[in-house]
């Protein structure tokens, strides 16, 4: 962002202050001050400008800009803007105290009265309401501030995707419990493309703290096994006859250490099986890469996508390309750990038929895992026992 002035200038933007050098000669000359502005979510930056010219007419402009010239030019703002264009008035506000952020009070899924109880093949997280993509739910949000602030448009989002909503017809009147406080009862529909279930409400320039839900149909079913063999394993065991310690749902395969795994038993010798499906959005040749310590196997649509089934320190293994069209493909993965350095991170990338990247290499994102489709599941449930059936 560039501030230009005929005369002397001092600007404070956020926590950074810049000013004109001391004047020389008969004219104050022109001052140009550049600031790097982060691009991303809307934010609020305090701004103070002082300018003067004691030798003639004074002027001030604020524009999007680039620093330097020629090969040394640097874009100061990574945004779709026209450089040299004056900043629109809508980006400036009088010096006000931002209102208190809204707060999401509750989320309640809407189900038919005669609907059977939800049967899940994993232990549900009782701390999070469970809502399926496309399902309606009731949401209560509390707003704060003056009537003028509360009249601003309210927006709801989950994992960066907009949530459509209307006022609850059974509770059309908003609750006003305290002066400057209002509760709104809304009927919402969960959009597709969700991942971790991170929900937020935004009013004016402030946003609520995250409110997390369980996106019912997303994630992978994880079967956790606590191996009794203290000496460990040199390769993946046959999981079929083993007793499962716990069945839960994991959002993705991205575990750098035991803290990320959040295991219900000591992270020493153990194994995990993942069942579900991977959503492919673009046709191409997909290569899966696993970084692990110790052994892993990954199947996509029944084909081995990457295998590194032995005892080893943390390392990467790339699979052979798989040609995949848009769709939902059964997914299965197995992992074992033999003491110290628990790592399993699954990445992918894709190229088109011309060899051009269409999906850059990245950890397979949460929104692309679902258990709506899955290979045949083991007939197992949580027991809290070691893999040989003995007590913990």
Secondary structure, 3 states (H helix, E strand, C coil): CEEEEECEEEEEECCEEEECCCCCCCCCCEEEEECCCCCCCCCCCCEEEEEECCCCCCCEEEECCEECCHHHCEECCCCCCCCCCECCHHHCCCCCCCCCCCEEEEEEECCCCCCCCCCCCCCCCCCCCEECCCCEEEEEEEEECCHHHHCCCEEEEECCEEEEEEECHHHCCCECCCCCEEEEEEEEECCCCCCCCEEEEEECCEECCCEECEECCECEEEEEEECCCCCCCCCCCCCCCCCCCEEEEECCCEECCHHHHCCCCCCCEEEEEEEEEEEECCCEEEEEEEEEECCEEEEECCEEEEEECCCCCCEEEECCCEEECCEEEEEEEEEEEECCCCEEEEEEEEECCCCCEEEEEEECCHHHEECCCCCCCCCCCCCCCCCCCCCC
